[in-house]
Amino acid sequence: MITLTKEDGPADLDGVTHLSIGVSWDPTVGSSGGLIGKLRQTKGTDLDLIAIAMQGSDPVRLAGLDSLDPLGNGSLVHTGDNQTGKGAGDDETVTVEFARVPQNITSVVFVAAAYKKASSFQKARNISFKVYDASGGSVQQVADIWPSLLSNDNGCAVAKAIRVGGVWKLQVINETGKIKQGDEQALMRFAASK
């Protein structure tokens, strides 16, 4: 089993065949009270987990939003868009099967964002990014990453899987930043900078 923290640096994923990263959050009334607050909590908020496959420093494929299997072979799969944050467990998940990732992909950057207009991290509570070793059919949590509540940013680079020779390593990033909402190019540039 591997255990991951930002301070440890990249962890060797030797023996990990399937890695999953999930994001969960709870809807909140935010600073609104009364009827407006209740409506906001009922509607929920939409955060998005996105995995960007990189070829060197260039983003070449995106898993998330409306793309569930961008490599077309099941090696990088997104569970779909949860638009409310309601329910128990992870709201959105991306799974990587390392052996099937094409050789030209050198890394995968995992980003969570309040990507769509009118969504924001401030409209969500208890945001958590969980990392799982999903090898051999069992699922073991190896990290739980929490972004700072003090940030006014709308994006968080969660982690980065990096191909080093024939093995993969995973680095916890947990850095927030601003992404222009609804702009895929801005999202890609943010991921490429990590």
C-alpha positions in Angstrom: 0.0 0.0 0.0 1.2 3.5 -0.7 0.4 6.6 1.4 0.5 10.0 -0.3 1.1 13.5 1.1 2.2 16.7 -0.7 5.3 16.8 1.5 6.5 13.3 0.5 7.1 14.2 -3.1 6.2 11.8 -6.0 5.3 8.3 -4.8 6.3 5.3 -6.8 3.2 3.5 -8.1 5.0 0.2 -8.9 2.4 -2.5 -8.5 -0.5 -0.1 -8.8 -2.4 -1.1 -12.0 -5.5 1.0 -11.5 -5.6 4.4 -9.8 -8.8 6.3 -9.1 -9.3 9.9 -7.9 -12.7 11.0 -6.6 -14.1 14.4 -5.6 -16.9 14.9 -3.2 -18.6 18.0 -1.8 -21.7 19.1 0.0 -24.1 21.8 -1.1 -24.3 24.8 1.2 -26.5 27.9 1.7 -23.3 30.0 1.5 -23.9 33.4 3.0 -27.6 33.4 2.0 -30.2 32.7 4.6 -33.9 32.1 4.6 -35.7 31.0 1.4 -32.7 31.9 -0.9 -30.4 29.8 1.2 -32.8 26.9 1.2 -33.2 27.1 -2.6 -29.4 27.3 -3.1 -28.9 24.2 -0.9 -31.7 22.3 -2.7 -30.2 23.1 -6.1 -26.7 22.3 -5.0 -23.5 23.4 -6.7 -21.7 21.9 -9.7 -18.0 21.2 -9.4 -16.1 19.2 -12.0 -13.3 16.7 -11.7 -11.2 16.7 -14.9 -8.2 14.6 -15.9 -6.0 16.0 -18.6 -3.7 13.6 -20.5 -0.4 15.3 -21.4 2.1 14.7 -24.1 5.2 16.4 -22.8 4.0 19.9 -21.9 1.0 19.7 -24.3 -2.5 18.8 -23.1 -3.9 16.3 -25.7 -7.0 14.6 -24.1 -9.5 15.6 -21.4 -11.6 13.2 -19.3 -14.6 15.0 -17.7 -17.2 17.5 -18.6 -18.8 15.6 -21.6 -15.9 13.3 -22.4 -16.0 10.0 -20.4 -13.4 7.9 -22.3 -11.1 10.3 -24.2 -8.5 7.8 -25.1 -11.1 5.4 -26.5 -9.7 2.3 -24.9 -10.9 2.5 -21.3 -7.5 3.5 -19.9 -8.8 6.9 -18.7 -12.4 6.9 -17.7 -14.7 9.5 -16.0 -17.9 8.5 -14.2 -19.9 11.5 -15.5 -21.0 14.9 -14.3 -22.7 15.3 -10.9 -24.2 18.7 -10.9 -25.4 19.0 -7.3 -22.9 17.4 -4.9 -25.8 15.5 -3.3 -25.5 12.0 -2.0 -22.9 10.0 -0.1 -19.4 9.1 -1.3 -17.5 10.5 -4.3 -19.6 12.7 -6.6 -17.2 12.3 -9.6 -14.4 9.9 -10.2 -11.6 9.3 -12.8 -9.9 6.0 -13.1 -6.6 5.3 -14.9 -5.5 1.8 -16.0 -1.8 2.5 -16.4 -0.9 -0.5 -18.6 -3.4 0.6 -21.3 -2.4 4.3 -21.4 -0.8 5.0 -24.8 3.0 5.4 -24.7 2.8 9.0 -26.1 1.0 10.1 -22.8 3.7 11.2 -20.4 1.5 12.4 -17.5 -2.1 12.9 -16.4 -3.0 16.0 -14.4 -6.1 15.8 -12.1 -8.0 19.1 -11.7 -11.1 20.0 -9.8 -12.9 23.2 -10.9 -16.0 25.3 -10.5 -15.9 25.3 -14.3 -19.4 26.3 -15.3 -20.7 29.8 -14.9 -22.4 30.6 -11.5 -20.6 27.6 -9.8 -18.0 28.3 -7.2 -15.9 26.6 -4.5 -17.5 29.0 -2.0 -21.0 27.4 -2.8 -19.7 24.0 -1.7 -18.6 22.6 1.7 -16.4 19.7 2.8 -14.6 19.4 -0.6 -12.4 16.3 -0.5 -10.2 14.6 -3.1 -9.6 11.0 -2.4 -7.0 8.9 -4.1 -7.5 5.1 -4.4 -5.4 2.2 -5.3 -8.0 0.2 -7.3 -5.6 -2.7 -8.3 -6.7 -6.3 -8.3 -10.4 -5.5 -7.9 -10.1 -4.1 -4.4 -10.2 -0.4 -3.7 -8.0 1.1 -0.9 -7.9 4.8 -0.1 -4.3 6.0 0.0 -4.8 9.8 0.4 -7.5 12.4 1.3 -6.6 15.8 0.0 -8.5 18.9 1.3 -8.1 22.3 -0.4 -7.9 25.4 1.7 -11.1 27.2 2.7 -9.3 30.5 2.5 -9.0 30.5 -1.3 -11.2 32.6 -3.6 -9.9 30.5 -6.5 -12.2 28.3 -8.6 -9.7 25.6 -9.6 -7.5 23.1 -7.7 -4.7 21.0 -9.2 -5.1 17.9 -7.1 -2.4 15.5 -8.3 -0.3 14.5 -11.3 0.5 10.9 -12.4 3.9 11.0 -14.2 5.4 8.3 -16.5 9.1 7.9 -15.6 10.6 5.2 -17.9 8.4 2.2 -17.5 6.8 3.1 -14.2 4.3 5.7 -13.0 4.7 8.1 -10.0 2.0 10.1 -8.4 2.6 13.6 -7.0 0.1 15.3 -4.7 -0.1 19.0 -5.8 -3.1 20.5 -4.0 -2.6 24.1 -5.4 -5.5 26.4 -6.2 -5.7 28.9 -9.0 -8.0 31.0 -11.2 -9.6 29.5 -14.3 -11.8 31.5 -16.6 -15.2 29.8 -16.3 -16.4 28.0 -19.4 -13.0 28.3 -21.1 -11.4 24.9 -21.9 -8.2 26.6 -23.1 -7.8 28.3 -19.6 -8.4 24.9 -18.0 -5.7 23.3 -20.2 -3.2 26.1 -19.5 -3.8 25.7 -15.7 -3.2 21.9 -15.9 -0.1 22.4 -18.2 1.5 24.8 -15.6 1.5 22.0 -12.9 
